Amino acid sequence: MTSFKYTLTGEEGLHARPAGRFAKKMQEYAEAITIKKGEKSCDAKRLFSVINLQIHQGDEIEITVAGGDEQRVLKELEAYCIASL
């Protein structure tokens, strides 16, 4: 299991549309992916769970990848977060 932390810079945070794009991206991977904000965490592939975390601009999240090719997936997700969130 590996993880990284990221602080959202996008004005929209992760509500509705951006959360939908985020969850869809996570579904591309067979590995288990978890997103955490503060003490709450959820399956990053589940749209409504991601929305319920109420992630806003400036919030720090932690993304954890477990199983399969963790290192490759983690690098790809870090790049995705930097480019899209």
C-alpha atoms as a printed R data frame, in Angstrom:
   type eleno elety resid chain resno       x      y       z
1  ATOM     1    CA   MET     A     1   0.000  0.000   0.000
2  ATOM     2    CA   THR     A     2   1.397  3.385  -1.018
3  ATOM     3    CA   SER     A     3  -0.019  6.884  -0.749
4  ATOM     4    CA   PHE     A     4   0.598 10.550  -1.447
5  ATOM     5    CA   LYS     A     5  -0.843 13.814  -0.191
6  ATOM     6    CA   TYR     A     6  -2.072 16.624  -2.388
7  ATOM     7    CA   THR     A     7  -3.549 20.052  -1.678
8  ATOM     8    CA   LEU     A     8  -6.307 21.001  -4.117
9  ATOM     9    CA   THR     A     9  -5.585 24.170  -6.034
10 ATOM    10    CA   GLY     A    10  -8.606 24.206  -8.352
11 ATOM    11    CA   GLU     A    11 -11.363 26.675  -7.468
12 ATOM    12    CA   GLU     A    12 -14.085 24.049  -7.878
13 ATOM    13    CA   GLY     A    13 -12.722 21.588  -5.339
14 ATOM    14    CA   LEU     A    14 -14.254 18.121  -5.756
15 ATOM    15    CA   HIS     A    15 -17.975 18.680  -6.104
16 ATOM    16    CA   ALA     A    16 -20.328 17.295  -8.784
17 ATOM    17    CA   ARG     A    17 -18.552 17.604 -12.145
18 ATOM    18    CA   PRO     A    18 -14.920 17.536 -10.986
19 ATOM    19    CA   ALA     A    19 -15.747 14.677  -8.596
20 ATOM    20    CA   GLY     A    20 -17.372 12.821 -11.488
21 ATOM    21    CA   ARG     A    21 -14.263 13.193 -13.629
22 ATOM    22    CA   PHE     A    22 -12.110 12.158 -10.667
23 ATOM    23    CA   ALA     A    23 -14.154  9.018  -9.885
24 ATOM    24    CA   LYS     A    24 -14.233  8.071 -13.564
25 ATOM    25    CA   LYS     A    25 -10.440  8.351 -13.745
26 ATOM    26    CA   MET     A    26 -10.074  6.165 -10.641
27 ATOM    27    CA   GLN     A    27 -12.295  3.502 -12.232
28 ATOM    28    CA   GLU     A    28  -9.681  3.011 -14.959
29 ATOM    29    CA   TYR     A    29  -7.524  1.118 -12.450
30 ATOM    30    CA   ALA     A    30  -8.019 -2.382 -11.045
31 ATOM    31    CA   GLU     A    31  -6.166 -1.454  -7.850
32 ATOM    32    CA   ALA     A    32  -8.044 -0.395  -4.709
33 ATOM    33    CA   ILE     A    33  -7.880  3.402  -4.422
34 ATOM    34    CA   THR     A    34  -8.916  5.309  -1.323
35 ATOM    35    CA   ILE     A    35  -9.221  9.061  -0.867
36 ATOM    36    CA   LYS     A    36  -9.020 10.630   2.576
37 ATOM    37    CA   LYS     A    37  -9.746 14.125   3.889
38 ATOM    38    CA   GLY     A    38  -9.106 14.617   7.568
39 ATOM    39    CA   GLU     A    39 -10.503 11.631   9.433
40 ATOM    40    CA   LYS     A    40 -12.949 10.630   6.672
41 ATOM    41    CA   SER     A    41 -12.057  8.318   3.816
42 ATOM    42    CA   CYS     A    42 -13.853  6.482   1.027
43 ATOM    43    CA   ASP     A    43 -13.478  4.408  -2.102
44 ATOM    44    CA   ALA     A    44 -12.232  6.900  -4.694
45 ATOM    45    CA   LYS     A    45 -14.162  5.095  -7.425
46 ATOM    46    CA   ARG     A    46 -17.555  5.916  -5.871
47 ATOM    47    CA   LEU     A    47 -18.797  9.318  -7.010
48 ATOM    48    CA   PHE     A    48 -21.245 10.067  -4.195
49 ATOM    49    CA   SER     A    49 -18.725  8.994  -1.569
50 ATOM    50    CA   VAL     A    50 -16.176 11.423  -3.010
51 ATOM    51    CA   ILE     A    51 -18.758 14.236  -3.076
52 ATOM    52    CA   ASN     A    52 -19.675 13.516   0.568
53 ATOM    53    CA   LEU     A    53 -16.092 14.204   1.649
54 ATOM    54    CA   GLN     A    54 -16.791 17.880   0.820
55 ATOM    55    CA   ILE     A    55 -13.340 18.626  -0.567
56 ATOM    56    CA   HIS     A    56 -12.737 22.303  -1.340
57 ATOM    57    CA   GLN     A    57  -9.907 24.401  -2.748
58 ATOM    58    CA   GLY     A    58  -7.009 24.398  -0.288
59 ATOM    59    CA   ASP     A    59  -8.000 21.099   1.373
60 ATOM    60    CA   GLU     A    60  -5.347 18.421   1.689
61 ATOM    61    CA   ILE     A    61  -6.284 14.931   0.575
62 ATOM    62    CA   GLU     A    62  -4.432 11.660   0.780
63 ATOM    63    CA   ILE     A    63  -4.768  9.079  -1.979
64 ATOM    64    CA   THR     A    64  -3.830  5.483  -1.203
65 ATOM    65    CA   VAL     A    65  -3.314  2.729  -3.755
66 ATOM    66    CA   ALA     A    66  -3.296 -0.946  -2.775
67 ATOM    67    CA   GLY     A    67  -2.654 -4.020  -4.899
68 ATOM    68    CA   GLY     A    68  -1.377 -4.584  -8.391
69 ATOM    69    CA   ASP     A    69   1.138 -2.119  -9.786
70 ATOM    70    CA   GLU     A    70   0.939  0.395  -6.943
71 ATOM    71    CA   GLN     A    71   3.977  2.478  -7.843
72 ATOM    72    CA   ARG     A    72   2.959  3.017 -11.468
73 ATOM    73    CA   VAL     A    73  -0.619  3.870 -10.544
74 ATOM    74    CA   LEU     A    74   0.514  6.232  -7.786
75 ATOM    75    CA   LYS     A    75   2.736  8.166 -10.201
76 ATOM    76    CA   GLU     A    76  -0.075  8.408 -12.747
77 ATOM    77    CA   LEU     A    77  -2.537  9.626 -10.103
78 ATOM    78    CA   GLU     A    78  -0.085 12.223  -8.804
79 ATOM    79    CA   ALA     A    79   0.303 13.569 -12.336
80 ATOM    80    CA   TYR     A    80  -3.483 13.544 -12.790
81 ATOM    81    CA   CYS     A    81  -4.034 15.503  -9.563
82 ATOM    82    CA   ILE     A    82  -1.438 18.115 -10.495
83 ATOM    83    CA   ALA     A    83  -2.922 18.565 -13.962
84 ATOM    84    CA   SER     A    84  -6.617 18.374 -13.067
85 ATOM    85    CA   LEU     A    85  -7.272 19.292  -9.447
